């Protein structure tokens, strides 16, 4: 009887699933933000599916740190998985990441994000700028606008003196070069500052107007084909945690990340922009920038692109990367 008992015990053990490896994901956007609901959460669900339940993702109800801290949190193992804006990190570790922040890059978040994953990811060696983590995704949103509640920007001089919230990076330098006063703050701070009159306007997307309840505090929203600016985002996992997963599970997760995630999150941004425009309706005056303003943006932007490319050093051709990016997204800068 003893051998039979041992055999039965072995059978029971072999049929009992091993405890899943749980990844802790710190999320700082509002829980109902379209990117959380339509990209982060579906990705987390897919991780469990493609690993047959061996890996699960728990999205925290509250972030484990401030938005600007999220890259360091993943690198240092405070959280396993994080996402965030490169421009929130105020040092120069993400210099090459600025590729996707310039003006006139593209109006479609899927095309933008695909191009960013390919060109920053490969041509400009994004992994080297994200040491301590494994890259799960790189992405961008749809075209960035300039919103304000003071006046319509009909000529470059109309920007003078306006206090504009910026997410850091290129757009801060851009509005400063045109006479506005850029003020850095994270997305979640904007409502309070705009409603209290601390700032006059904000560099944001269409979807942010509704996602952060800003519609009542914006009168004018200026657009240009290809976007006035963009923001670039990372989606990363702690390197040690990544290496602790089996080779099979890493391959399965990589297959639903990278370019696949760029498409998923890009679609989420596009859908959110469309929904926001429909919700805002005629409550805000949306208008295309005048040729005079577009020319000023182009001139300032070109100068900032040159400065950026010159800062990359040997081995990285920033201007060639930008040209390739615009070729992929179909944008021509005259």
C-alpha positions, -999 to +999 in steps of 0.1 A: +000+000+000+028+024+007+041+026-029+005+033-040+002+061-014+034+077-026+023+074-063-010+091-054+008+118-035+031+125-064+001+126-088-016+152-066+015+173-063+021+173-101-015+184-107-013+213-083-004+245-101+026+264-088+019+297-072+018+325-098+045+351-099+027+384-092+041+416-107+032+448-089+024+476-113+023+512-099-001+533-119-004+571-113-030+581-139-066+582-126-079+546-125-105+554-151-081+572-174-086+557-209-049+546-211-053+526-179-086+511-188-079+504-225-042+497-225-026+490-191-054+467-178-059+447-210-021+442-212-021+429-176-050+405-184-031+393-214+000+386-194-019+361-173-034+345-204-002+341-224+017+327-195-011+302-186-015+319-152+021+315-142+025+353-142-001+378-130-001+416-127-016+435-098-023+471-107-021+492-075-051+514-067-028+541-056+007+549-070+037+539-049+054+573-056+050+605-074+047+604-112+083+617-118+097+590-096+082+561-115+112+551-137+135+550-106+109+530-088+111+503-114+149+504-117+152+502-079+126+475-074+101+496-054+076+485-080+080+457-106+063+475-135+059+512-141+051+537-169+056+574-172+069+603-192+106+606-201+103+644-196+092+640-160+127+629-152+146+662-150+181+650-155+196+641-189+194+603-188+167+603-215+184+627-240+177+605-270+141+599-259+134+635-270+132+622-305+094+619-301+087+652-284+092+676-313+066+695-334+051+682-367+056+645-359+022+630-366-016+631-359-021+593-353-010+578-320-007+544-334+017+555-362+036+577-338+040+549-312+051+524-338+077+548-352+089+556-318+093+520-308+112+512-339+135+543-343+142+552-307+141+516-297+166+504-324+183+533-341+189+553-310+194+523-286+166+531-261+176+501-239+208+518-230+189+548-216+167+526-195+194+506-177+182+486-148+149+478-165+136+458-194+116+478-219+081+466-223+070+495-244+077+530-258+049+551-270+034+586-278+000+601-277-019+620-305-011+655-315-004+679-287-023+712-285-019+745-267-050+753-246-055+786-228-082+808-213-068+842-220-068+848-258-067+833-292-031+829-304-032+846-338+004+857-341+035+846-322+035+877-300+002+866-285+021+839-266+041+865-247+036+864-210+012+835-209+019+810-181+017+776-197+019+743-180+043+719-197+053+683-191+090+692-193+112+684-223+110+700-257+077+719-254+090+738-224+119+751-245+095+758-274+070+780-256+098+798-238+115+806-271+082+822-282+078+844-251+056+823-229+065+812-193+066+774-191+057+759-157+065+722-152+039+701-134+025+666-137-008+660-153-026+654-120-017+689-108-032+708-137-068+710-127-060+728-094-035+752-110-057+760-140-090+764-120-072+787-095-056+809-122-021+799-113-015+791-150-032+805-181-030+775-202-016+740-207+002+719-233-021+689-235-039+665-258-076+665-266-083+636-243-067+654-213-094+681-215-120+655-203-098+631-185-087+659-161-120+679-161-105+710-177-132+720-202-147+747-180-113+764-177-102+764-213-115+789-239-091+784-269-073+754-282-047+758-310-037+729-333-012+724-361-010+695-385+013+669-370+010+684-335+026+713-317+045+689-295+042+653-282+052+634-251+072+602-249+065+574-225+083+544-212+067+511-200+093+491-180+098+462-157+126+459-131+155+440-147+161+415-119+124+407-117+123+402-154+153+378-153+136+359-125+108+348-149+113+317-171+125+321-206+092+308-218+072+335-199+096+363-209+091+354-246+053+353-241+052+387-224+076+403-250+053+390-278+024+411-264+046+441-255+068+463-277+052+470-311+020+451-300+017+474-270+024+505-292-006+496-313-028+489-282-019+521-264-020+541-297-055+530-304-065+539-268-051+574-273-069+578-306-102+566-293-098+589-262-091+619-284-122+612-306-144+608-275-131+639-259-137+660-290-173+648-292-178+655-254-163+690-255-182+700-287-184+738-291-176+746-255-141+754-266-129+773-296-107+749-316-087+766-343-057+759-366-027+780-360-022+808-385+006+805-411+025+831-391+023+811-359+031+778-378+062+795-393+074+806-359+069+771-345+087+757-374+117+780-370+120+776-332+114+739-335+141+734-362+166+753-340+158+731-310+161+700-332+195+710-343+206+716-307+193+682-296+210+664-325+243+681-317+240+670-281+239+632-289+275+628-297+291+604-322+272+572-331+237+587-330+224+608-359+194+626-345+184+645-376+185+613-397+163+596-370+138+625-371+137+623-409+130+586-407+104+591-381+085+617-402+088+594-432+071+566-413+043+589-401+039+607-434+046+642-421+064+667-444+080+698-428+084+725-455 
